[in-house]
Amino acid sequence: MGLAGWLGGRLRMCRNIRVLFNFEPPVTEAEIEAAALQYVRKVSGVVKPSKANERVFQAAVARVTEATAELLAGLETAGAKRTREEEAAKAKARNLARFGEKTGT
């Protein structure tokens, strides 16, 4: 099944891990590292590692960051570039459809 889960016949990805490919301007090293950190947290079930696990946790984040940067550099597309503003608007629309309008402040 791979890294994504299968739910109700649909492939699901962790909502906290964002698409990083094909953006204008391109994603930054910090954005790639943040996604890698989120991935390692998700698969390990640990938000803040203990001192005993800190070295291996940080090493995993570094390896995932490197692999992600390599992947993004090698991908090709003929599709139009994404913008962060458009993606944020799409996410807001999905959340509105899923959760409805917010009440209160």
DOVEXBA-284797 format. One record per residue (C-alpha): residue number from 1; residue in three letters; y, x, z. Coordinates in steps of 0.05 Angstrom, whole numbers, plus 5000, padded with zeros to 4 digits. Example, Ala and Ser with C-alpha at 12.3 -4.5 7.8 and 13.67 -1.06 7.14 Angstrom:
# DOVEXBA-284797
<site nr="1" rest="ALA" yy="4910" xx="5246" zz="5156"/>
<site nr="2" rest="SER" yy="4979" xx="5273" zz="5143"/>
# end
This chain:
# DOVEXBA-284797
<site nr="1" rest="MET" yy="5000" xx="5000" zz="5000"/>
<site nr="2" rest="GLY" yy="5048" xx="5058" zz="5008"/>
<site nr="3" rest="LEU" yy="5110" xx="5062" zz="5051"/>
<site nr="4" rest="ALA" yy="5132" xx="4990" zz="5042"/>
<site nr="5" rest="GLY" yy="5097" xx="4931" zz="5076"/>
<site nr="6" rest="TRP" yy="5066" xx="4872" zz="5042"/>
<site nr="7" rest="LEU" yy="5088" xx="4804" zz="5068"/>
<site nr="8" rest="GLY" yy="5072" xx="4736" zz="5039"/>
<site nr="9" rest="GLY" yy="5055" xx="4765" zz="4972"/>
<site nr="10" rest="ARG" yy="5122" xx="4802" zz="4968"/>
<site nr="11" rest="LEU" yy="5135" xx="4875" zz="4975"/>
<site nr="12" rest="ARG" yy="5184" xx="4887" zz="5033"/>
<site nr="13" rest="MET" yy="5224" xx="4948" zz="5050"/>
<site nr="14" rest="CYS" yy="5258" xx="4964" zz="5116"/>
<site nr="15" rest="ARG" yy="5326" xx="4929" zz="5113"/>
<site nr="16" rest="ASN" yy="5360" xx="4988" zz="5147"/>
<site nr="17" rest="ILE" yy="5342" xx="5038" zz="5093"/>
<site nr="18" rest="ARG" yy="5392" xx="5032" zz="5036"/>
<site nr="19" rest="VAL" yy="5387" xx="5045" zz="4962"/>
<site nr="20" rest="LEU" yy="5417" xx="5113" zz="4947"/>
<site nr="21" rest="PHE" yy="5406" xx="5121" zz="4873"/>
<site nr="22" rest="ASN" yy="5456" xx="5112" zz="4816"/>
<site nr="23" rest="PHE" yy="5522" xx="5106" zz="4855"/>
<site nr="24" rest="GLU" yy="5592" xx="5124" zz="4833"/>
<site nr="25" rest="PRO" yy="5614" xx="5166" zz="4868"/>
<site nr="26" rest="PRO" yy="5546" xx="5196" zz="4882"/>
<site nr="27" rest="VAL" yy="5517" xx="5191" zz="4952"/>
<site nr="28" rest="THR" yy="5534" xx="5247" zz="4999"/>
<site nr="29" rest="GLU" yy="5489" xx="5294" zz="5037"/>
<site nr="30" rest="ALA" yy="5509" xx="5256" zz="5101"/>
<site nr="31" rest="GLU" yy="5485" xx="5190" zz="5070"/>
<site nr="32" rest="ILE" yy="5419" xx="5221" zz="5049"/>
<site nr="33" rest="GLU" yy="5409" xx="5251" zz="5118"/>
<site nr="34" rest="ALA" yy="5426" xx="5184" zz="5152"/>
<site nr="35" rest="ALA" yy="5373" xx="5150" zz="5109"/>
<site nr="36" rest="ALA" yy="5323" xx="5205" zz="5126"/>
<site nr="37" rest="LEU" yy="5338" xx="5197" zz="5201"/>
<site nr="38" rest="GLN" yy="5329" xx="5121" zz="5195"/>
<site nr="39" rest="TYR" yy="5262" xx="5132" zz="5160"/>
<site nr="40" rest="VAL" yy="5236" xx="5181" zz="5212"/>
<site nr="41" rest="ARG" yy="5258" xx="5135" zz="5268"/>
<site nr="42" rest="LYS" yy="5223" xx="5076" zz="5235"/>
<site nr="43" rest="VAL" yy="5156" xx="5111" zz="5222"/>
<site nr="44" rest="SER" yy="5155" xx="5146" zz="5290"/>
<site nr="45" rest="GLY" yy="5179" xx="5087" zz="5330"/>
<site nr="46" rest="VAL" yy="5227" xx="5134" zz="5366"/>
<site nr="47" rest="VAL" yy="5303" xx="5127" zz="5366"/>
<site nr="48" rest="LYS" yy="5317" xx="5189" zz="5408"/>
<site nr="49" rest="PRO" yy="5260" xx="5238" zz="5415"/>
<site nr="50" rest="SER" yy="5241" xx="5270" zz="5481"/>
<site nr="51" rest="LYS" yy="5255" xx="5344" zz="5490"/>
<site nr="52" rest="ALA" yy="5181" xx="5356" zz="5477"/>
<site nr="53" rest="ASN" yy="5186" xx="5321" zz="5409"/>
<site nr="54" rest="GLU" yy="5257" xx="5339" zz="5388"/>
<site nr="55" rest="ARG" yy="5238" xx="5400" zz="5346"/>
<site nr="56" rest="VAL" yy="5184" xx="5365" zz="5305"/>
<site nr="57" rest="PHE" yy="5229" xx="5302" zz="5298"/>
<site nr="58" rest="GLN" yy="5288" xx="5343" zz="5271"/>
<site nr="59" rest="ALA" yy="5242" xx="5382" zz="5225"/>
<site nr="60" rest="ALA" yy="5215" xx="5317" zz="5197"/>
<site nr="61" rest="VAL" yy="5287" xx="5292" zz="5185"/>
<site nr="62" rest="ALA" yy="5303" xx="5357" zz="5149"/>
<site nr="63" rest="ARG" yy="5241" xx="5353" zz="5104"/>
<site nr="64" rest="VAL" yy="5254" xx="5279" zz="5087"/>
<site nr="65" rest="THR" yy="5327" xx="5295" zz="5072"/>
<site nr="66" rest="GLU" yy="5306" xx="5352" zz="5025"/>
<site nr="67" rest="ALA" yy="5253" xx="5309" zz="4990"/>
<site nr="68" rest="THR" yy="5303" xx="5251" zz="4982"/>
<site nr="69" rest="ALA" yy="5356" xx="5296" zz="4953"/>
<site nr="70" rest="GLU" yy="5305" xx="5325" zz="4904"/>
<site nr="71" rest="LEU" yy="5282" xx="5255" zz="4885"/>
<site nr="72" rest="LEU" yy="5353" xx="5230" zz="4873"/>
<site nr="73" rest="ALA" yy="5371" xx="5292" zz="4832"/>
<site nr="74" rest="GLY" yy="5310" xx="5282" zz="4787"/>
<site nr="75" rest="LEU" yy="5316" xx="5207" zz="4774"/>
<site nr="76" rest="GLU" yy="5345" xx="5183" zz="4708"/>
<site nr="77" rest="THR" yy="5371" xx="5114" zz="4688"/>
<site nr="78" rest="ALA" yy="5408" xx="5081" zz="4632"/>
<site nr="79" rest="GLY" yy="5433" xx="5027" zz="4681"/>
<site nr="80" rest="ALA" yy="5505" xx="5018" zz="4701"/>
<site nr="81" rest="LYS" yy="5528" xx="5057" zz="4762"/>
<site nr="82" rest="ARG" yy="5530" xx="5019" zz="4828"/>
<site nr="83" rest="THR" yy="5591" xx="5017" zz="4873"/>
<site nr="84" rest="ARG" yy="5589" xx="5012" zz="4948"/>
<site nr="85" rest="GLU" yy="5637" xx="4952" zz="4945"/>
<site nr="86" rest="GLU" yy="5591" xx="4913" zz="4898"/>
<site nr="87" rest="GLU" yy="5530" xx="4929" zz="4940"/>
<site nr="88" rest="ALA" yy="5566" xx="4908" zz="5004"/>
<site nr="89" rest="ALA" yy="5586" xx="4842" zz="4972"/>
<site nr="90" rest="LYS" yy="5513" xx="4830" zz="4950"/>
<site nr="91" rest="ALA" yy="5489" xx="4845" zz="5021"/>
<site nr="92" rest="LYS" yy="5540" xx="4798" zz="5050"/>
<site nr="93" rest="ALA" yy="5518" xx="4742" zz="5002"/>
<site nr="94" rest="ARG" yy="5444" xx="4754" zz="5020"/>
<site nr="95" rest="ASN" yy="5461" xx="4751" zz="5095"/>
<site nr="96" rest="LEU" yy="5501" xx="4687" zz="5085"/>
<site nr="97" rest="ALA" yy="5444" xx="4655" zz="5048"/>
<site nr="98" rest="ARG" yy="5394" xx="4678" zz="5100"/>
<site nr="99" rest="PHE" yy="5432" xx="4665" zz="5164"/>
<site nr="100" rest="GLY" yy="5486" xx="4616" zz="5144"/>
<site nr="101" rest="GLU" yy="5560" xx="4620" zz="5161"/>
<site nr="102" rest="LYS" yy="5579" xx="4654" zz="5226"/>
<site nr="103" rest="THR" yy="5608" xx="4612" zz="5281"/>
<site nr="104" rest="GLY" yy="5658" xx="4637" zz="5333"/>
<site nr="105" rest="THR" yy="5698" xx="4701" zz="5327"/>
# end
